[in-house]
Amino acid sequence: MRAVIDTNLLMSGFLWHGKPHQLLNHVRSGTLELVSSQALLEEFADVIHRDKFADIIGKTSRTPGRILQELQTLVEVVIAAPLPGPVYRDPDDDHVLACAVAAGADLIVSGDKDLLVLGSFQGIPIVLAAQALERLEGSVAG
């Protein structure tokens, strides 16, 4: 299964335990393929360096640079052409959608209400982390 996981969930997965962390564990074990684009990786790099995350990162054995390096080893980067027109009000959301289409993703995993309200985009379901885990665990068990 191939998935685009939005930046906020990736941050959560790298910094805390919970459903997004479990998704990253699936990526690490090879039961989930993580796909991203250069635009999404740049967004993640910007966010991980924000001051508000310095304390939590400081409590781990990692640095923003090491987290970025780990992400780069886990992700398949695809070239995502811009969408023909804005889909939603947040241009960052359009980057997620364009990446999913370019990657032939099976899922878009997000906590962003603006994305979730769409339900799907060009046949690609947009789901919460918990829903992605349910799908993964169902496909692994079946």
C-alpha positions as CSV (number, residue, x, y, z in Angstrom):
1,M,0.0,0.0,0.0
2,R,1.3,3.4,-1.0
3,A,0.4,6.5,1.0
4,V,1.1,10.2,1.2
5,I,1.1,11.3,4.9
6,D,0.7,15.0,5.5
7,T,3.4,17.0,7.3
8,N,1.5,17.4,10.6
9,L,1.1,13.7,10.9
10,L,4.7,13.0,10.0
11,M,5.8,15.5,12.6
12,S,3.6,13.7,15.2
13,G,4.9,10.3,14.1
14,F,8.5,11.4,14.5
15,L,8.1,13.3,17.8
16,W,5.4,11.4,19.8
17,H,3.9,7.9,20.1
18,G,0.4,7.3,18.8
19,K,-1.3,6.4,15.5
20,P,1.1,8.5,13.3
21,H,4.1,6.8,15.0
22,Q,2.5,3.4,14.3
23,L,2.2,4.4,10.6
24,L,5.9,5.2,10.5
25,N,6.6,1.8,12.0
26,H,4.7,0.3,9.1
27,V,6.9,2.3,6.7
28,R,10.0,1.1,8.5
29,S,8.9,-2.5,8.4
30,G,8.0,-2.3,4.7
31,T,4.3,-2.9,5.1
32,L,3.5,0.7,3.9
33,E,5.3,2.7,1.2
34,L,5.6,6.4,2.0
35,V,5.6,8.7,-1.0
36,S,6.2,12.4,-1.0
37,S,7.3,15.2,-3.3
38,Q,10.0,17.8,-3.1
39,A,7.4,20.5,-2.1
40,L,6.2,18.3,0.8
41,L,9.7,17.5,2.0
42,E,10.6,21.2,1.9
43,E,7.5,21.9,4.0
44,F,8.5,19.2,6.5
45,A,12.0,20.7,6.7
46,D,10.6,24.1,7.4
47,V,8.3,22.8,10.1
48,I,10.8,20.6,11.9
49,H,13.1,23.6,12.3
50,R,10.5,25.8,14.0
51,D,11.3,26.9,17.5
52,K,8.1,25.5,19.0
53,F,9.5,21.9,18.4
54,A,13.0,22.6,19.8
55,D,12.2,21.4,23.3
56,I,10.5,18.1,22.3
57,I,13.3,17.3,19.8
58,G,15.9,18.2,22.4
59,K,14.4,15.5,24.7
60,T,15.1,12.9,22.0
61,S,18.4,11.6,20.8
62,R,17.8,13.3,17.5
63,T,18.2,16.6,15.8
64,P,16.0,18.2,13.1
65,G,18.7,17.2,10.6
66,R,18.8,13.6,11.7
67,I,15.0,13.4,11.5
68,L,15.1,14.8,8.0
69,Q,17.8,12.2,7.1
70,E,15.6,9.4,8.4
71,L,12.6,10.7,6.5
72,Q,14.7,10.8,3.3
73,T,15.6,7.1,3.8
74,L,12.0,6.1,4.3
75,V,10.3,8.0,1.5
76,E,10.0,7.6,-2.2
77,V,10.1,11.0,-3.8
78,V,7.9,11.5,-6.9
79,I,7.7,14.5,-9.2
80,A,4.3,16.0,-8.7
81,A,3.0,18.3,-11.4
82,P,0.9,21.2,-10.1
83,L,-2.9,20.6,-10.2
84,P,-4.6,22.4,-13.0
85,G,-6.4,24.7,-10.6
86,P,-6.7,25.1,-6.8
87,V,-8.7,22.4,-5.3
88,Y,-9.0,23.9,-1.9
89,R,-8.3,27.1,-0.1
90,D,-4.9,26.0,1.3
91,P,-2.2,25.6,-1.4
92,D,-0.3,23.2,0.8
93,D,-3.2,20.9,0.6
94,D,-3.0,21.0,-3.2
95,H,0.7,19.8,-2.9
96,V,-0.6,16.7,-0.9
97,L,-3.2,16.0,-3.5
98,A,-0.9,16.5,-6.5
99,C,1.7,14.2,-4.9
100,A,-0.9,11.5,-4.3
101,V,-2.0,11.6,-7.9
102,A,1.6,11.5,-9.2
103,A,2.5,8.6,-6.9
104,G,-0.5,6.5,-7.7
105,A,-1.1,6.5,-4.0
106,D,-3.7,4.2,-2.4
107,L,-4.3,6.6,0.5
108,I,-3.8,10.2,1.6
109,V,-3.4,10.2,5.4
110,S,-4.2,13.5,7.1
111,G,-5.6,15.1,10.2
112,D,-6.4,18.3,8.2
113,K,-10.1,19.0,8.2
114,D,-9.9,20.8,4.9
115,L,-8.5,17.6,3.3
116,L,-10.7,15.2,5.2
117,V,-13.9,16.9,4.2
118,L,-13.1,16.0,0.6
119,G,-13.4,12.3,1.4
120,S,-11.3,11.3,-1.6
121,F,-9.5,12.9,-4.5
122,Q,-9.5,11.4,-8.0
123,G,-10.4,8.0,-6.4
124,I,-7.8,8.2,-3.6
125,P,-9.3,8.0,-0.2
126,I,-8.4,10.7,2.3
127,V,-8.4,9.2,5.8
128,L,-7.3,9.7,9.4
129,A,-4.3,7.9,10.8
130,A,-6.5,5.4,12.7
131,Q,-8.4,4.6,9.5
132,A,-5.2,4.0,7.6
133,L,-4.0,1.7,10.3
134,E,-7.2,-0.3,10.1
135,R,-6.8,-0.7,6.3
136,L,-3.2,-1.7,6.7
137,E,-3.8,-4.2,9.4
138,G,-6.7,-5.6,7.4
139,S,-4.5,-6.0,4.3
140,V,-1.6,-7.5,6.3
141,A,-3.9,-10.0,8.1
142,G,-5.8,-10.9,4.9
